[in-house]
Amino acid sequence: MHEHSTLFIDGTWASSRGSERIEVFSAATEEKLGSFPEAGPADIDAAVAAARAALRAPEWRDLSREERSQLMHRFADVLESRAAERAQTVSQQNGMPIAIASFAEGDGVVALLRYYADLVTTVELEEERTRLDGTGTTLVQRTPVGVVAAIAPWNFPAVLAMFKLAPILASGSTVVFKPSPETTLDSYLLAEAALEAGLPAGVLNIVPGGAETGKHLVSHPGVDKVAFTGSTRAGRQIGAVCGELLRPVTLELGGKSAGIILEDAPVEETVAGLATASLLNTGQTCYMSTRILAPQSRYGEFVEAITAMASSLPVGDPLDPGTFVGPVVSRTQRERVLGYIDAGRSEGARITTGGGVPQDRDRGWFVEPTVFADVDNRSTIAREEIFGPVLSVIPYADEEEAVALANDSEYGLGGTVWTADRDRGLGVARRVETGSFGVNRFDLDWGAPFGGVKSSGIGRELGPEGLEAYFSLKSIFLGT
């Protein structure tokens, strides 16, 4: 049992100034895993003040790029030594299969921090440019954006936090980080690692809590930028606040991505790839290709193959290395997913496998991998993000219609195309309105920008672009 009584603020364990506590439960057993204090307004005020003081403190401000890189590598070393513990903690909280958690929440966190530790040593913090009229030069300066409010979700809590924390640290900015209440226990491991690595006081502060904690943090006058990953609904609210305050914001939001199967696609390889591209982390992944567009000429064949794939995936204990589909994160999330399954039935779609709770699971928040056939792209299950193990297979007549259906969505985060002709697939990829896309696979590349268009967000994380988001640019005009 992980019972915590303090918050990590200004480099130390501080007693919460509020009285509320939040409990965390196992997604697989429904048993209590631990609890922690919810950060209240006074705690957030203290965390922001600490971050602002650290921004000006010589221990952080005066570090060279190389010294900051070395410190980040020490942080990564400590995180690496506890990667297995972190992965197991995440898996217990949100039901992520341990095979995925070990890669993403364990090794991925370390790899991402090392990537930005190396990248920052290559960035020119001052660049002198000759003025276009030839009358002098301009010095373009990159400086830390300041105090960042970073908010991460529960589906990939450790690595999505590091999407933000790594470039924030590399830029020389400081951060007040709010983890999701469903997955806060792993953030205590992060704080312990920061202490052991010698991160200066106030550079990283952690204020766990729910929506009210987030609202106070996002609107705090001491915050210079907001970085958020989560639902589109919450993202709109945060975007409205930042718009009113003229505060820069990065929003990585929801998705309802399309997986386009072209008529020349090989069945076995395509369906094997879709297992990961559509159902990774029990479908609780924002860029999943959960709208599968199949050609009418081979529709029955692909529906049968996708059904067989989904029904064969091992469902069970997320700590079992053989599990592919674990529970969803909470009872509320399970009811939400089951509600969408009911909506699909009522709107006339045909369930080919799944459709409920596994009969052999009397504990835990499990949902059967579910496939709907004969889905209309205008239906609820094709329009709204379900965030669970539910796939919709939609027929199309030709490639033009497939692209049109893929683009007929308010979202634009991910997507895939499956074909025997990679050049043809690349042509399709270029026409789909989305921030990322895969040809015969979908794997995030730390070195490439990731983010969405339309209702899937604003701005980019990862790659050099992810670091650039945490710099402020100043032009200094120099005479002759």
N, C-alpha and C positions, 0 to 999 in steps of 0.2 A: 504494500500500500504506500502510495506516494502522497503524504500529507504535508503540504507546504504552508508556512505561516508568513513568508516574507516575499517581497518583490525585489527585482534587481534594478537598482537606481543608483546612478553616480558611482559605479564600480563597487558597490557593496550591497549586502542583503538588508533591506530596509523594511520595517514593519509598515503594513498598510495603514493609511489614515482613514480607511472606510471600514465598514462592518460586514459587508456582504461577502459570501464565499460561493464558489462554483464547484460542483462535483463533476468528475469525469468517470465515464462508464465504458466497459469493454463492449465493442460492437458485436463480438462473437458470443459472449457469455451473459451480457447484461449486468455483470457484477461491477461494483464500484472499484475503480483503480486508484482513486485519490481525489484530492481537492486542493484548492488554492484560493487566496484572497482576490477578489475582484478590485481592480484599480479604480479608484474614484477620482473626482476632479482634483483634489489636493495632491494625489499621487501623480497624476498626469502633469500638473503644474510643476512639481518637483523634478520629474523626469525631463521635461522640456528645458527647465532652467539648467539642469545638469548638462544636457546636450549643448546648450548655447554656451555655457562656460567652457566646456571641453573644446568647442570650436575655436576659441581664442587662446586656450592654454598652450604654452610652448611645447609641452610634452606631445601634443598632437599637431598643432599648427606648424611647428618648425621642422617636422620630419621631412626629409627629402623623399623623392619618389622611391628611391632604392631602400631607404629605411622603412618606409611604409610597406613596401613589398615584402621585406624580410619579416616584419611583424605579422602580416597576413599569412605568410607561410608558416610561422610558428602557430598561429591560430589553427591553420589547416592541419598541422601535425597533431595537435591535441584532439581536434574533431575526428581525425582518422583513427586515433587510438580508441575512440568510443563509438565508432561507426556501427558496430553490431548492436550495442545497447540502444542507440538512437533508433535504428531500424525496428527493433523489437518493440520499443515503446510506442512508436507511431502505429505499428501494425495492431497492437493491442487496443489503441484508442479508436482508430477509424476503420479497422477491418481490412486494411491493405494487405494483400498477399505478401508474405515475407520475401518471396523471390523478387518482387518488384521493390519492396521497401529496402532491401539490402543494396540494390543498385541505385535507386533514386534518393532515398532518404539517408542512406549510409554513404556509399562511395560518391554519389552525385554531388552531395553537399561539399565534399572535400575537393573534387575536381573543379567545381565552379569557383571556389574561393582561390584555388591555385591559378586558374585561368586569368582572373582579374588581377591577382598579385603580379603575374608576369606582364600582363597587358599594360598596366599603368607605367611600367618603366620605359615603354616605347612612346608614350604620349608626350607631344610637345606642349608644355604648359604656357610657353610664350613663343609666338611666331611673328617674325617681322616681315611685312609685305610692302612692296613698292607701290606707292599710290598710283592710280591709273593716269593721273594728270602729270606724273613725273616730278611733282613739287616737293616730295619728301617720302616718308615711310609711315606705316601704321603698325603698331604693335598690337597683336591680338592675344589677349591673355585669358587663360582658363583658370577659374578659381572655384573652390567648392561651392555648391549651391547653398549649403547651410545646414540647418536642422531639418531632417526628413522624417515625416510620419509615415511609417511603413506598416501595412496591414496585410497579413497573409491568410489564406483560407485553410480549411481542414482537410482537403483531399490529398494534397502533397505538402504538408505543413513545413517540413524542414527544408526541402530543396526550393520551394517557391519563396520561402523567406530569404534564402540565399540568393535568389534571382535579384533581390533588392539589396541585401546587406553587403554582398561582395563588391558591387560597383560603388555603393555609397562609401564604403571604407576606402576603396581605391582612389576615389575622388578627393578624399580628405574631408568629406562632410561627416556629420554625426547623425545619430538616429534614435528615435523613440519607436520601438517595435511593439505592435499589438498582435499576438497570435490569436487564432480562433479559440473560443472557449472549449470546443470539442476536443481540441488537440493542443493543449497548453503544456502538458507535462514534459514534452521533449524540449520546450524552450528553456526549462531549468537546466538541462544538460548543456544547451548552448551558452547560457550564462556562466556555468561552471568552467567551460572551456575558455571563454573570454578572460576570466580571472586567471586561470592557469597560464594562458599565453601572454599575459601582461598587457592586455589592451588598456590604454589609459582610461582613468575614471571618467564616466560621462559620455564616452564615445558611443557605447551601446547601452541602451536602457530598455527594459522589457516591462510593459504594462498590460497584463492579461485582462480580458473582460469581454463583455458583449457589445451590443449595438450602442448603448449609451456611452460606454468608454470610448468607442470609436468616434462617435459624434463629437465628443469634447476634444479629442485629440486632433481630428481633422480641422476643426474650426479654431484651434488654439492660435492666439496672436504671435506666439513665439516660433511657430512652424513656418519654414520657407518653401517646402514642397511636400506633396503627398504622393505616395506610391501604393496602389491598391490592386489586389487580385481577389475577385469574388464575383458575385452575381451582378447581372446587368441592372437589376432594380436598385441594389445598394450603390452601384457605380454611378447611376444617374443622380442619386442624392448627393454623393460626394462631389461629383462634377459640378452640380449646381452651387454647392458651398464654395468650391474653389473658383468658380467663375465669378461669383459675387466678390470674392476677396482678391481676384486677379492673382491667384496662387497657382503656380505650375503643378500639373498633375499627370501621372501616368496611370492609366486604367486598363487592366487586362481582365476582360469580362467573359460573359457566357458565349456559348456556341451551339450551333445545330448543323454541323458540317456534313457535307455530302461525300459519299464514296461512290465514284462513277465507275461501273464495270463496263468496259467497251466489249463489243461482240466478239473480238478476237482473244479475249482474256482466257488463259488456261484456268480451268476450274480449281484444281487442287491447290496450286500456288496462290491464287487469288483469295480463296477462302481461308487458307492458313494465314495469310497476311492480314486479312480482315479481323481475325480473332484478336490480334493486338491493336490494330488501328481503330477498332470499333468497341472493344470491351475491356481495354486495359483498366486495371484498378476497379473492376466491377462496373465499368462504364462511368465512374466518377472522375472523369478527366475532361477538361473543357474543350479540347480540340477533337474529340472522337468523331469518327465518320459514322454517325448513327442513322443517317438517311442513306440507305444503300440504293443507288439507282441502277437497275438492271435492264438490259435490252429486251424488248418484247419477244424477239426471235429466240431467246434462250432463257426467258423469264422462269419457267417452271424448273429448269435444270438448276439455275442458281438459287432459287428459293429452297429447293430440296437440299442442296449442298450447304447453304448457310444454316438451315435448320439443323442438319446433322452436326455441323461444327458447334453450334451453340449448345445443343443438347448433350454433346460429349465433353464439354469443359468441366473439369473437376471442381465441384462446389464443396467448400468446407472450412475447416479451421484455418484462419489466415496465417497462423504460425507453422503450418505444415508446408514444407517446401513444394509439395506436389499440388497445392491448391492454386487454381487460376481465378476462381470467382469466390470472393469472400462475402461477408455481410456488407450492407450499406452502413453509413456512419451512425445512424440513430433511428429510434422508433419513428420520429417525425419524418425523417427522410424515407423510410420504408413506406409509410402511409402515403406520402406524396407520390412515390413511384407506382404503388398499387393503384392510386387514383388515376394516374395516366393510363395504366393498363385497362382499367374500367372504361375510360374515355375512348380508347381505341376500339374496344368491343362495341360500345354503344354507337360509334360512328361507322360501323360496318366493316372494319378491317378484320382479317382472319388470322387468328393465332395458330401458328404451326408448331410451336413448342413453348413450354413454360406457361406463364400467365398467373402465377401466384407465389405462395410461400412453399419451399421444399417440404415435403411431408416428413422427412427424417430429421428436420431441424425444429425442435421444440423450444430452443433458446437461441438468442441472437437475432439480429435484424436482417435476415436473409431474404432475398428475392430470387426466384428462378430466372436464369437467362431466358429471355422472351423474344420471340421473333414474330412480327406481324407481316403478313403478305397482303397484297391487293390494297395498298395504302394510297390514298389520294394526297398529293403534296399540300393540299389546302387544309388537311385535317389537323386536329389538335396535336396528335402525336408526331406529326411531321413539322409542325411550326414551332413548338415550344421545347425548351431544353428540359429533358427528363432527369438526367444525371443519375442513371442507374443502368442495369443490364438489359436494356430494351432496344431492339433494332426494328426499323421500318424498311421494308423492301418495296420500292416504288418502280413501276414499269415506265419505260420511255420508248419512243419510236425510232429516233435517230440521234446522232451526236449533237445536232443543234438543239434538240429538245432537252437532251441531258444537261447541257451547259445552262440552258435557260432555267431548268428546274433547280439546278445547283445554286444559281444566283437568285432564285425566287425565295429569299429568306431575309429576315431582318438582321441576321447574323453574318459574320464573315471572319472566322478565326482560323479554321483548319480545312481539311479536305484531302481526298486522295483520288487517284485515277488508276485503274488496273487494266493492263493491256500487254499484248505480246510485242508491241511496237513502241519502244521508249520515246522516239521522236514524236510519234503521234500523241502519246501521253503528255509530253512536254507542251505540245500545242494546245491541248485541252487545259493544262495547268495554267498557262498564260492567260486564258480567257475567263477563269473563275475568279469572282470578286472576293478575295480573301487575303488575310495577312500571311498565311503559310499554307503549304500544299505539298503532297507527296506523290511521287510517281512510283507505283508498285511497292511502296513502304511509307511509313511516317515515323521518323525519329527526330527529336529535337537536336539541333546542333548548337552547342554552347557558343560557337563562333559566329552564328548568324542571327540577325534580329528576329524576334518573335513578338507578335501582338496581333490585334485585330482591326478590322474596318467595320463600318456601320455600327450596330449595337454591340459589337464585340470589343469595343474599347478605343482608347486613344494612346498613342505613343508606342514605343518598342522597348523590350527588355532583351538581354543577351547580346553577345557580340560587342564590337566597339561602340555600336549605337547605344547599347545599354549603359555603358560608362559615360558616354557623352551627355546622357540625360541628367547626370548629377553634377555637371559643370555649369557655371555661369560664364558668359562670354563678355569681355570688355574690350572695346577698341580704343587705343590710345594713339592719337594723331601726333606725329612728331614732325617738326619743321626741319628745314635744312640747317 
